[in-house]
């Protein structure tokens, strides 16, 4: 028959059908589908997730069927349901396509109208092995004996299992090709679980036949499903987690369990018993009493979380029910365990750490905004509230979300949204696994356009007019994972806020007891107090209260990630109440996400900063990001110092000038401490910034006092006056808890009486100390002149000549050593420089320090080590005086300076770190030794600064293991939440540095 040209042109070409393979046209011709009668078939084929793959498999299938192809071809043309199932299956799964080609007659299975129920699946798989009910004293409804148990049974079981899997996949996928019903996610999970139950029932029948050949089964054996299998939400390709309970748990029971696992893993899927007590190191089979004894004495929180999904699967179901009933009582009291919250937090971090950073955006199961996020949160809420609410004793994730919403623990809309997001990700997971029947949860790479396009089509995602299917999929992924990322906001905090703020009259609210339980599970040590803070923050009907209620869920989520959420929430309440009249405050938190997140990190980590922020609130604005990075880094220490001097110079009254300088210091301390805590500054930068602000305040205060004195006298100052920085101030290496060690020096001006000049200078020094040391809510400003000649019994101020005479005649070795860090910091610069030149001959003696002086320095250091360490302090972890601590490093560097500075001018340096650089360059020590000393100094300084930031007061002693140590570790920049690791690192570094000190210093 000759077809008219118009009829032939109506047949879509391979390009219109989306077929890209060069052989596509020939393949269609081979199948007889290149004609007008085949147009419906062709358009169906074009809708297959991978039309080329489907067509190639159909060619293989037709070859395998031979003359029987005509029957299938006729069925494809006539039966829309079959066509949709077949084309969708072959375009989605190479593995199931290969399975069908290997047994081409199995296509008739796809004609079945309804999916088989659980009982039919069990009968079908038992029929493969000739399963018959087991007789004898231990007979049970789900215990069978195979009449066929030879090696060939594994292949037969695999074939039958794949047949059933193929049918389910075809029904699940059909809607992507034809207008077939979409199977709900929950139904797919239940069907896969029923198939797994049937598979292991058959595997157990084989095990009984092999282990108990000539006698009835002598033991009771229950197989308990765990994980997704227990919750009836299996994937297409999952490990099936199980636990065995037996009476008695003898060698026969162990052999039965092992044989079941062998058959099951060979024929169906990986059978995993690692969730049993003690994991893979524990006994494979235990009695019920043995299980209970373990859970009551040794089990960790995650094991109770796993038991939440326990379900009797096959074998002796009566024994399985006894197991579930007995363990249920333990599961629903797990949240009362004292280590519940730390265990849960550690578990969550462990899950996040399992995923490589480059895969986190592609991991559907464990990545950011992933399936595990939803499952983890839902299970945690179940454990928290299920103790008093039996309605939450359900196993499936979707089922549990519905129960949580129905009982008011989660908002109904939030539960619905999260359910939709969860089911969407599970759908993608199923499609990825069907492709090759491999256990995978990883999305195609961003540049894999073909992979993303196939996945989108397999998930029934179509172009939307703006994007192709892959583009729509990527946009939907961002939307869904973004929604899941906010799950803690939605699941944990919104119900709390609805309960205390009465945001929605129709919302179900947590009872006070439920709210307290939920806050406790989120890590709050005093949940009752936390609840009262939430009430206070959201009280009333003011606009600010409503804004707080909107902000708090997100802020609380961030606060929950900090070392001390209780203190952080209290601090946030104090800051909010202190800034109640500041219109910008809540607006900045609402509009600048980085500000809120950084503020919560600061408040939940530091007792040092809240008061500073209340008194210097403008610092909070600097938590935002500018065009060149965080605004906290926009200011340089030199600019800050200039601003302090300029502002203080405006006042003639010393008190007002010093108050202004202190106010600006407060802002700078808040800025530096915030940037430090947020990891934006390193240790040398922190020390330099703190030293610069101290020097500026000293200079501003000295200028103000001298100005006032000159005005009062009505005459110029009788002497030049300089402040010499000593210790860490002189080295520009101050920490948060450091005092300002100084020397005061004066020099009478020509024609002035020396006695009068010195008396005037003493008055100036005393007033500076008094004004700066006045009580304040700010961190203290102690100006310490205790390093002056003759110590505290000596004159507060001396003339330059008096200093010269004293140091040349009376200076003790320790005083010479202290002068190594002397540096002009305030007052008359020329006088300060003259002082430094005067003492250079003392601190850098020609020929180096004498042997007697070295012995004396070593003697003093030994006394310091034995006598100055506070009572009860641990010498291994005291950051200042401990082994390998700051004193060890600084004394060692200073001894090398005393010995070699006369011949190495670059050692005329007051900075410990810079001096170490010179020591390395001059090869006085090996690079390895100097690196050890440098690392120890930086580590100890970071720890010492972190101690002040965390505790809010100076401290040199690292705490023992616990929450405070973990907080110190995080503030000090340790990359994990494990304070023990931080402490081990500290001990390792300081121990190695101490070995260098002992060798070089000679202690």
N, C-alpha and C positions, 0 to 999 in steps of 0.2 A: 504494500500500500504506500502510495506517495503522499506525504503530508504537505499541505500548503505551506508556503513560507511563513505566513502569519502565525500558524500553529507552532511551527518550530521555534519562532522567535519568542514565544510565550514561555518556553522552558528556561528557567534562570541559569545563567552561566556559573562556572565555578567561582568567579570573582564575587558575584552577587551573593553566592552561598557562603562566602568566607572561607573557601577552601584554598589553601596556599600551596599544597604539595603539587609539583609538576605532573605527577601521575594521577591527579584527582579526576580529570576528565575521562581518562581511560578506565579508571576504576568504576566510575558511574556507568560507563558503557558496558563494562563486564557484568555488572549487577543488573543491567537492563533498566536503569533508572534515568536514562537520558531522553525521556520522552514526556509528552504532555500528560499522560496518565499518571506519571510519577511525581508530578509537581507537589502534592501534599507531603509526600515522603521526603522530597528534597528540602522543602522549607523546614520540616521537622529536624532533618539532619543538620541544617544550618544553625539551629538553636542548641545543638549539643555543646557542652562546655568546650570540647576540643573536637571540632567537626572532622579535621584531618585524621586524628587518632581514631575516632569512631569509624570513619570510612575504611581506614586501613585494617581495623580489626574485623569489620564486616566482610572484607575481601578474604581474610584468613578464615573466617567462620564459614563462608560459602564454600571455600575449598575443602574445609574439613567435613562439611555436610555432604558434599557431592550432589547426588541426585535428590537428596532430601532438602536441598536449599529451596526448591520451589515451594514447599510447604511453609517454610519460614517467610519467604518473600510474600506469599499470599497473605499470611497472617499480619505482616508489617503493614501491607496496604489496607487491610480491612479493619484491624484492631488498633484504635488510637491509643488505648491504654498500654498495650504491649509495645507499640512503637515508641511511646514516650519513655517507658522504663528501659527498653533496650538501648536506644540512642543515648539517653542520659548516662546509663551505666558505662557504656563503651567509651564515651567521651570524657568520663571522669576518672576511671580506674584502669590503668594498664594491668594491674595484678588480677582484677576480677575478669577483665577481658581475656587474659591468658587462661584463666581458669575455665571460662566458657569455651574457648577454642579447644582446650584439651578434652572436653566432654561436650561436643556441640549439641547433642540432643537435649542437654539440660535447659535449653532455652524455653522449653515448655513450662518450666517452673515459674517463669515470669508471667504466665497467664493467670496465676492464682489470684482470686479476687481479694481475699482477706489474708492478713498475716496470721500465722499459726500462734495459738496461745501457749502459755508455759507448759501446760500438761502435754500438748501435742509435740512440742519441741523435745521434751524429755522422752516421750515414747519413740520419736523418730530416731534420736541418737542411741537410745537403748536397743532399738531394733538392729542397728549396725553390729552390735556386739552380742546380740541374742540375750539381752539382759532379762533375768528372771528374779522375782522377789527372793531375797535371802531368807532362809528358814533358820530355825534354831533359837536359842534363848535370847540372842541379841538382834533378832529381826526387827526392822524398823521400816516405816512406809517409804523412805527414800534410800533404802539400802538394797542393792541388787547384786547379783552374781552374773558375770558374763559367761556365756557358753562358748564364745569365740574369744580367745585371749592371746593368740599368737602374735608374732611380730607384724603380720599383715594388717592387724586391726588398726594400727596407728594411721596408715595411709587411708583406710576406709573411713575412719572417723574424721580425718582432715577433710576428705572430699565432701562428706555430708555436712560438716560444719560450714565449709565454704559455700555450699549450695544455699544454706539458710542465710548466710551473710550476704550472698549475692542477691537473694530475693529482697531482703530488707533494704539493701543499698539501692536497688532499682526502684522500689516503691518510694523511698526517701528522696531520690533524685528526680523522679518522673516529672515533677512540676516545673523543672527548668526547661523542658522541651514541649510538653503538652499541658493542656488545662486540666491537670490532675490535682487532687487534694494535697495540700501541704501537710505533712505529718508533723505534729508538735514535737519539739525537742524532747520533752519528757517521755513521750511514747517511744521514741527511738532509744533513749537510755534504758527504759524498762525492757524493751524487746531485746536489746543486746545483753542485758543482765539475765533475762530469762534464758537466753541462748547459752550464756556462760554457766548458769545453774545446770542446764541440761548436759552441757559438755562435761562438767566435773562429776555429775552423777554417773555418766557413762564411764569416765576415767576411774571412778571409785569402783564400779562394777568389775572392770578389768583388774584393778588392784586386788579385789577380794578373790577373784578367780586365780590369780597368780600366787598370792601369798597364802591363802587358805584353801589349798587344792582339795584336800581329802576330808575336810571337817567343816562344820559351820563356823562362821566368823566368831572367834572367842572373845572379842572385845566390843565395847560400844565406842564408836568413833563419830564425832560431830565435826563437820567442816563449817567454820564461821567465815562468812564473807566480810571483808573490811574495805575501807576506802570507797572508791566509786562503785565497786561491786556491791558493797554493803548498803550503799545509799540508792541503789538501783538507777545509777546514772553513768553507766559505762560508756566509754568511747568505742569506736570501731576497732581500734588497736590499743589495748591497754594491758599493762600488767594486771593480773587479777590477784589482789592481796587476800590471803586467807590465814586463819589460825586454826590449829587442831586441838580438840579436847577429847580425851579418851578415858575410859574406865575399864580396865586399868591402863596406865600409860607404859606399857611394856614393850618388848622388842617387836612383837607382832604389830602393835598399833603403830610403832615407828616405821616398820616396813610398809604397812598399808599407806601411811601418809607419804612416804618417799616415792612409792610406786605411783600413787595418784599424781604427784607432782611431775614425775618423769613422763607419764602418758599424756597428761594435760599440756605440758610444755612442748612435747613433740608434736602433738596433733592439733592444738588449738591456739594457745597464747602462752606467754610467760606466766607461770604460776609462782607467786612470791610469798614466802612465809616469814619475811624479815620483820614483820610487825609483831611477832610473838615476843613474849618476855625475854629480855636479854638479847634480842635481835638474832642475828645469824650465829652468835656464839652460844645461844641458849638451846635447850632441848627442843627438838622439833615437835614433840608431843608432850603434853602435860595433862594431869588430871585437873578437874575443876577446882579442887582444894588447892592444888599447887599454883594454878593461875591466880586465885584469890589471894593467897599468901604473898605472892610477888607484888600484885597491885597494891596491897595494903601496906607493904613495907618499903618497896624499892622503886615503884613506878614514878616516872617523871611526868610533868604536866602534859607534854605532847602525846604521851601514851593514852591518857584519858581522852584527849581530843580525838585520837584515832578510834578509841572504843565507842565514841559517840555514834559511829556508823556501823557498829557490829550487827550482823544479821545471820541467823542460822540459814545455811545455804543448802546443804545436802547431808546425807548420812543420817545419824541419829538426831532427828530434829528435836526430840524431847530433851535430850542432853544439851543441845544447842540453846534451847529456850531457857534452860536452867542457867547456862553460862550468861546469857544476855540479862536475865533478871538479876543475877548476882552482881554483875559488873555495872549495871545501871545505877545502883545505889552509890557506887564509887564515882562514876562519871559526873553525876549531878551534885556532888559535894566537892569536886576538884577545885572550884573557885575559892573555897575556904582555906586552901593550903597556903601557908605563909610565903611560899616562893612562887605563887601562881603568876603574879604580874611580871617579875623578872624573867621567869621562864617563857612567858608569852612574848615579851619584848625580844628576848634573845632568839626565840624561834623565828619571829618575823624577820629579824636582821639576817639570820642564817639563810632563810629562803632567798632574800634579796641578794646575798653575797654569792649564791650558787650560780647566778647568771653572769656570764662575761659582759663587760660594759658595752662591747660592740653589738651584742645581741639583745639588749634590754628592750629596745624599741620593736623588736621583731618577735619576741617570745610571748606567745599567747598564754602560756601556763604560768610562768614565773616572773615575767618581765614587769615593767611599770604599767599600772592600770590593767592587770592581768586577771585571769580566772582565779589564781590563788589568792589574790587580794580580796575578792568577793568571798570566797570560801572561808578564808581565814577570819574575816570580820564576822561573817554570819555564825560560824562555830563559836567564836569568842562570846558573842552576845547570847547565844544559846547556853553556854556554860555559865555565864554570869547570872542570867535570869531564870534558867531552867531549874535551878535549885529550889525555887518556890513556885514555879509555874509549870505544871506537867503538860500543858498544851504545847509547850516548846519541845517536847520529847519526840522529835521527828528527825529523819535522817537525810533526806534530799535537800540540796541547797535551795532550790526554788520553793520547795515545800516549806522549808524553815523560814525563808524570807516572808512567805505569805502568813505564816503563824506569827512571826515577830510583828508584822504590820497589824494583823487582826487583834493582837494583844496590846498594841500601843507602844511597843518598844522601838518601832521604826515607823516613820510617816508612810501612809499608804502610797502616795505618789512616788516617794523615794524608793519604796520596795518595788513598785511596778517598773520604774526606770531601770533600776539595777537588775531586775529580772530580765528585762529586754536586752540590756547590755551583756549580761552573762550568757544568755541564750545565743546572742549573735556571735560571741567569741567561740562558744562551743560548736556552733554550726561551722565556722571556719576551721576549727580544729578537726572536726569530722571529715570535712572535704579534703584537707591536707593529708589525713591518714588514709583515706580511701584511694588516693592516687596510686600508691604503690604498696598499700597495706603495710606501712612502716609506722612505728611509734614516733611521731614527730609533733612538735608544737610551734615550729618556727616558720614565720611568714617568709615568702620570697624576698630577696634583697630588693632594695629600692630601685635599683637599675635593671631588675629582671622584669621587663615589661610583659613578656609572654607569660611568665609565671603568674603575675598579678592579674592579667587579663583572664587566664584560665580559672583562677580562683574566684574571681568575681562572677564569671558565668556559672561556675559550679555552685556558687552560693545564691544563684538566681538574682543577681544584681545586674541591672541593665543601664545603658546610658540615660542621662537625664536631660539632654539637650545642651548642656554646658560642658559636660565631661563624658569621656567614654567610660565603659564599665569599670576599668581599672582605676580611673580617677575618682569615680563615685565610691568605689571600695575604700580607697585611701582616705577620702574625706570622712566616710562613715567610721573607719577605724579610729581616726583622730577624735571624732565626737564621742564614740563609745568608751575608748580608753581614758579620755579626759574625764568623762563622767565617773568612771570607776576610780580614777585617782582621787576623786573627792569623796570616796565612800566613807572615810572616817568622819568627815564633816557631816555627811548625811546620816550615817548609821548610828554614830556615837553621840554627836553633840547637838544635832538639831532637836531631837526629842527632849534633851535636857533643857534647852532654851525654851522650848514650847511649854515645858512644865513650870519654869520659874517666871517667864515673861508674859504668858497668856497672849501669845502672838495671834493665835487663831482659835476662835471659840469653838470651831468644829473639830479641832485636832485632838486626837487621843494623847493623853499626857502620862508620863511616867509618874508613879507614886513616889513620895519622898524616899521610901525604902529602895525602890528600884533605881532611882536616880543616884542614890548613894552607892549601890552595888556597881552601877555602870561607871561612875567616877573612880571607884576603887580599882576596877579592872583596867582602867586607862592609865593607872600608875599614880593616882593621887593617894598619898599616905593619910591625909585627913580629909576624906571626901565630904564630911559634914561641913567643914569650914569652906571647902571649895564651892559647895552648893550655896552657902550664904554669900560668898563673893559674887556668884553669878546673879543671885537675886538683887544684890546691891547695885550691880552694874546695869541691870536691865529694869530697875524699879521705875515706877511712875509711867506716865503717858507722854513724857517729853520726847522731842525729836531725838535728843541725844540717846535716850534709853532705847528708842527704836533702832537707831543706827548701831548701837552696841549689840543689840540682839541679832542684827544682820551680820555684823562683823565677827562676833564671838565664835561661831562654829569653826570658821577657818583659823582664827587666832588660837583657839584651844587645840586644834589639831597640831599646829606647829609647836605649841607649848608642850604638848604631850611627847614631843621628840627631844625635849631638853632634859638635863640631869635632875632638875628639881621642879616639876610642874606646880607643886603646892606653893613654893616660895615665889615662883614666877607669876602665878595667878594673883597672889596677894600683892606683889609688886605692881602688876598691871592695874589692879584696882587702885592702889595708892597713886600711881602716875595719872590715871584717868581722873581721879578725884582732885588731884593737884592741878590738873589742866582743864577743869570743868568749864572755865571761862574762856578758854582758848578755842576760837571757832575753827582754826586750821587743823587742830589735832586729829579729830575723827575723820575729817575730810582727807587728810593725807593718808591715814591708815586705809581708808576705803579705796582711794584712787591709785595708791602706789603700793602694789603687792609686795615689793621688796622691802618696804619700810616695815610693814607688819611682821613679815617673817623674821627679819633681822632683830626687830624689837623683842619678839617673843624669845628668840635664841638668847639674847642678852639678859632678859629678865629671868629666864628659867635657868641661867647658868651662873649668875653673879650676884653676890650680896653687896658688892662694892659700887655697882653702877646705879641702882634705882634712886638713891638719894641724890646723886649727881644729876640724873636726868630730871628729877622733879625740880631741882634748883637751876638747871641749865636745859630747859625743854627744847630750845632751838636745835640742840644736837640731834634730836629725833628727826628733824627735817633732813639732816645730812645722811640719814640711812638710805635715802633714795639714790638712784643711779643718775649720773649726768651724762653728757655726750662723750666724756672721756673716762668713764668708769665711776665707781662709788664716790659720792661727794665727800665722804669721810677722808678721802685721800687728796682732796683738792687743796687743802691748806698745808703749807710748809712750815716747819718749826721756826725758821728765821722770820717769816711773816708774822707768826703768832707773837714772837718776842718783840718785834717792832710795834705791834698793836698794843701790847701790854704797856710798854714804856710810854707810848704816845698818849694813851688814855689816862695813865696815872699822872703824867706830867701836867695835866690840866688842873690839878687840885693843889692848893697851898696847904690844906689841912692834911697832915700825914695819915690820920685815920681814914679819911675818905679816899686818899690815894691808894693806901694799902687795901682797903675794901674793894676798890675797883680792880686792882691787880689780882686779888684773890678771886674775884668774880670771873675774870677772864681766864685765870688758871683753872677754875672749876670747869669752864666750857672746854678748855683744851684737854684736861684730864678725862672728861667724858668722851671727847672725840677719840683720843688715843686709846683709851681702854676699850671703847666700842670696836674700833678698827682692829685692835689686838685680839679681842675675843672672837671676832668674826673671821679671823685668819687673814686679814688684809695687810698686816705689818709683821715683819720678822723681828727677832729679838734685838739686834743692833738698832733698828729703826725706832723701836719702842724706847730703848734706853736713851737714844739721842734726843727724842722728842721730850721725854720726861726731864732730862737734864736741861734742855733749852728753856723749858717753861720755868723751872726752878731758878735758873740764872736770871731770867727776865724779872721774876718777882723779887728776887734779892736786889737787883739793880734798881727797880722801880721804888722799892721800899727805902733803900739807902738814899736815893735822890730826894725822895719826899721828906725824909727826916732831916737831911742836911739843909734843904731849902727852908724848912720851918725853923731850924736852929739859926740859920743866917738871918732870917727875918726877925727872929726874936732878939738876937744879939745886936742887930743893926750894924753888923760889921761882917767882913768876909770870914770864912772858916779859918781857924788858926793852923790847920794842918791838912795835908792831903790824906785821903783815907782810901784803903783798898781792901777788898775781901778776896782771900785766897781759898779756892776750893780744894778740899782734901778728899781722900778716899774715893768713893764712886762719883761724887760730884766733880772732883778734879779730873777723873778719868772720863767724864761725860758718859757714865754707865749706870745711872741711877735706875732703881726699880721702883715699883709702886710703894713699897714699904720702907724705902730708904730715908734716913734723915740727911740733912745737909751738913756735912762736916766742913768746918771753915777755920781759918785763922784770920784775925783782924790785925791789920798793920797800918800804922800812921807815920807821917813824917812832918815834923813842924815846918811851917813855912818860914822863910827868912824874916828875922826880926821878932818872931813869936817865942814866948816863953815855953820851954819844953814841958814843964809841969802843967801849965794851962792847956797846952795842945793835947797832951795825953789824957787829961781829965775830960776835955771836950770829946775826944775820940771814944773814951769809955762810955760816956753818956749816949753817943750816937749808936754804938754797938748794942748797948743794953736796950735802947728803945726799939731798935730793929728787931731784936730777939723777942721783945715783949709784944710788939704789934703783930709779928708773924705767928707767934705762938699762942695768941689769944684763942680761947675756946670757939669752936665753930662746928657746924654740921659737915663741913668739908673734910676730906682727909687732912691730917695734921701737917703743919709746917714747922718742924722743929729745926732750929738752927743750932748746931752743936759745935762748941769751940773746945771740946775736951781734948783735942790733939795738940793744943798749944803747949809751949814750954812749961814744965812743972805741972802739967795737967790742970785739973780744976782748982788747985791751990795757987796757980800762977796768975799773973795779970791777964785780964781779958784782952787788952790791947797793948801792943808793944810798938816801939819805934823800930824803924828799919835797922838802925844801929844796934838796938838792944837785941833784936833777933840775930843779927850777924855775930855779936859777941857771944850770945848763948850757944848757938850752934857750933861755933868754932871751938869753944872751951868745954861745953858740958853735954853736948848732944849724945844721947845713948843710941846704940845700934838700932833699936826699934823706932826711934824718932827719925833717924836718917832714912830708914826704910819707908816711913810714912811720908817723908818729903818727896819720894819718887812720884807721888800722885798729886803734888801741889801744882795748881794752875790758877792763873788770875781769872776771876769770874765776874767781879763787880767793883764799882768804885773807880778810882783814878788808875787808868790803864798803865800809864808810865810808871807809877809807883809799884804797881803789881809786877811789871816786867823787871824793874830794878830788884824787887824782892827775889824773883826767880833767878836772876843772874847772880845774886848774892849767895843763894843756897846751892847753886850748881856745883861749886867746889866741894860742898859737903856731901851732896847726894850722888855725885859722880866723881869720886875721889881718884886722883892720879894713881895709876898702877892698880886700881881696883880695890875692893874692900879687903880689909885685913883678915887673916885667918882667925884671930881672936873675935872679931866682929861676927864672922860667919858662925863660929861656935855659939856665940851669944844668941844670935838669931834662931839657930836651931833649938837652943834651950828654951827660948821663949815660945817657939812654935810647939814644942812638946808640952809645955805648960798649958798653952791654949787648948791643945787637943784633949788634955786630961782634965782640965779644971773649968774651962769656959762652956763646955757642952752642957746644956740644961739638964737638970735631974730628970731621969726617965726618957730622955731623948734617945733615939736610935742612931748610932753613929753611921750606919749604912745609908740612912735616908734623910739625914739632916742636910739641907741644901747648902747651908753656909759653912758649918764647922765639921760636917761629916766627911767620911773618907771619899776622896775625889771630888769634894764639894768646892765651893767658890774660894774659900780660904786656902785650900791646898793649891789650887791653880795659881791664885794671885801671889802667894808667898814664893812659889817656885819661879814665876816670871820675875818677881822683884829681886830674888837672889841673883838671877842671871843678869839683870840690869846692874846691880851693884858690882858684879864681877867684871862686866864687859862694856858698860856704857862709856867708860873713859876712852875706849878705842873704837867704838861703833856709835857715832853721833846719832844715828837713827833710833837708838835705844833711849834717847832723851824724849820719852813718850809716856804720857800718863795713862794711856788706854791699854788694858790687858790684851784685848784682841789685836790691836795694831802692833803691840810689842811682840806678840806671838808671831805675827807675820815677819817682823824683822829678825827674830830669832831663827826662823826657818830659812830666810834668805841668807843670813850670815852663817848658816850651817852650825849653829851652836847646838842644835838638836836635830835629829832626823825628821824628815817630813812626816813619818808615821807618828813619832812622839808628839810633835806639835799639833798634828791633827787630833790626836787623842785628847790633849789638853784643851784644845779649842772646842771640840765637841762636848766635852764634859762641862766646860764653863757655860756654853750656850744651853745645854740641857738643864743644868742646875738653875740658871737664871730664868729660863722659861718656866720651870716648875715653881720657882719662888714667886715670880710674878703671878702665875696662875693661882697659887695659894691665896694671895691677897685678893684677886678678882673673885674667887669663889667664896672665900670666907668673909671678905669685907674688912679684914684687919691684918696687920703684918704677921707673918708666920714663916718659919724656916723648916718646919718638920713636916715631911710628907705623911699623910694619914695611912692607916692600914687599909687592907682591902675593904671595899664597900662603896656606897654611893658617892661619898665625898671624893675618894680617890678617882673614881670614874669621871666625876665632874672636872677635877684638876687635870686629868689626862686629856679630856676633850678640849678644855680651854688652852692647855699647853700645846695643842696642835696634833695630838696623837690621832692617827687616821681611823681607829676603830673605837667602839664603845667599851672595850675591855681594859679596865684599869689595871688588871693584873699584868697584861702585856706591857703596858706603859711602865709599870714598876720594874718588871724584869729588864726592860731596855735601859731604864735609869741605872739599875744596879750593875748591869753589864758594862755600860760606858764608864761610870764612875770607878768601878773596880779596876778597869784597864788603865784609866788615867792615874789612879792611886799608885799603880805599879811604876809608872813613869816618875811620879812625884818622889816616891821612895828612892828611886835610883838617882834622880837628879838633885833633889833637895837634901837627901841623906837622912830622912827621918827614920 
